[in-house]
Amino acid sequence: MQQLDKILQFARQNYIPVMLDDTRQLLFDLVSKAQPSKILEIGTAIGYSGIIMLTASKGATLNTIEMDEDSVKLAKSNFAQAGLLDKVNFFVGDAREIVHQLTGNYDFIFLDGPKGQYLDFLPYLLEVLNVGGTLVCDNVLYKGLVENQPENGHKHVTIARNLKQFLHQLQTNPTLQTQLYHTGDGVSVSIKLS
Ligand SMILES: C[S@@+](CC[C@H](N)C(=O)[O-])C[C@H]1O[C@@H](n2cnc3c(N)ncnc32)[C@H](O)[C@@H]1O
């Protein structure tokens, strides 16, 4: 899609973090297969991943959380250009507060927000994920630092430890079936079994 390439180019030129190319393909394939009706996203940025998901599941609506207001403005404009704005509800604010107030039943959740908070978010996300639903989390290998934990004093040590614990919880939770992809910065895909 030409518009997605333009958004990607804009993001790269303006140092806005959006997903890597192979993760884009993986996300598109997962949503195409799942065909969710209700999607939740944490970390809208400028709408790149949101457009990918709504393009892959034509009948879906997206609730998306983002704290940066400038990004939200750009995201609205990008969704509008894609003809998808009426399918999106924006929750503008800190996901650390918003996740506690989440209600509803989601078929697909894409977690791509603050990496240090994934572990805290998990119980709230599992609460609103339907049985049979999919939870996809980006950057779970965090620059290789999750599998090769850094020494004390390293600037990313806390995030790397939190993400390692997060992955362990996903992989040992008996209500989840989790697959880890070494695609991009690491992507986990969990299906809620019960
Ligand atoms: C990696 S970017 C999301 C990229 C987007 N999903 C994509 O691929 O197009 C992470 C986003 O999370 C947002 N973010 C970080 N911490 C947040 C928080 N506590 N609450 C809400 N949004 C947050 C950032 O502003 C940033 O836009």
Ligand as a Chemical Component Dictionary entry (heavy atoms), coordinates in Angstrom:
data_LIG
# 
_chem_comp.id                   LIG 
_chem_comp.type                 NON-POLYMER 
_chem_comp.pdbx_formal_charge   0 
_chem_comp.three_letter_code    LIG 
# 
loop_
_chem_comp_atom.comp_id 
_chem_comp_atom.atom_id 
_chem_comp_atom.alt_atom_id 
_chem_comp_atom.type_symbol 
_chem_comp_atom.charge 
_chem_comp_atom.model_Cartn_x 
_chem_comp_atom.model_Cartn_y 
_chem_comp_atom.model_Cartn_z 
_chem_comp_atom.pdbx_ordinal 
LIG C1  C1  C 0  6.941 1.771 19.107 1  
LIG S1  S1  S 1  5.813 3.113 19.140 2  
LIG C2  C2  C 0  4.348 2.433 18.438 3  
LIG C3  C3  C 0  4.491 2.153 16.985 4  
LIG C4  C4  C 0  3.200 1.765 16.301 5  
LIG N1  N1  N 0  2.530 0.676 16.961 6  
LIG C5  C5  C 0  3.514 1.362 14.864 7  
LIG O1  O1  O 0  4.188 0.346 14.645 8  
LIG O2  O2  O -1 3.070 2.084 13.967 9  
LIG C6  C6  C 0  5.359 3.223 20.832 10 
LIG C7  C7  C 0  4.344 4.309 21.099 11 
LIG O3  O3  O 0  3.910 4.159 22.459 12 
LIG C8  C8  C 0  3.686 5.444 22.988 13 
LIG N2  N2  N 0  3.795 5.348 24.444 14 
LIG C9  C9  C 0  4.905 5.164 25.186 15 
LIG N3  N3  N 0  4.598 5.106 26.488 16 
LIG C10 C10 C 0  3.258 5.254 26.575 17 
LIG C11 C11 C 0  2.339 5.283 27.664 18 
LIG N4  N4  N 0  2.750 5.127 28.916 19 
LIG N5  N5  N 0  1.033 5.476 27.384 20 
LIG C12 C12 C 0  0.586 5.614 26.103 21 
LIG N6  N6  N 0  1.419 5.591 25.034 22 
LIG C13 C13 C 0  2.732 5.417 25.270 23 
LIG C14 C14 C 0  4.790 6.305 22.365 24 
LIG O4  O4  O 0  4.438 7.680 22.396 25 
LIG C15 C15 C 0  4.901 5.710 20.975 26 
LIG O5  O5  O 0  4.115 6.441 20.053 27 
# 
loop_
_chem_comp_bond.comp_id 
_chem_comp_bond.atom_id_1 
_chem_comp_bond.atom_id_2 
_chem_comp_bond.value_order 
_chem_comp_bond.pdbx_ordinal 
LIG C1  S1  SING 1  
LIG S1  C2  SING 2  
LIG S1  C6  SING 3  
LIG C2  C3  SING 4  
LIG C3  C4  SING 5  
LIG C4  N1  SING 6  
LIG C4  C5  SING 7  
LIG C5  O1  DOUB 8  
LIG C5  O2  SING 9  
LIG C6  C7  SING 10 
LIG C7  O3  SING 11 
LIG C7  C15 SING 12 
LIG O3  C8  SING 13 
LIG C8  N2  SING 14 
LIG C8  C14 SING 15 
LIG N2  C9  SING 16 
LIG N2  C13 SING 17 
LIG C9  N3  DOUB 18 
LIG N3  C10 SING 19 
LIG C10 C11 SING 20 
LIG C10 C13 DOUB 21 
LIG C11 N4  SING 22 
LIG C11 N5  DOUB 23 
LIG N5  C12 SING 24 
LIG C12 N6  DOUB 25 
LIG N6  C13 SING 26 
LIG C14 O4  SING 27 
LIG C14 C15 SING 28 
LIG C15 O5  SING 29 
# 
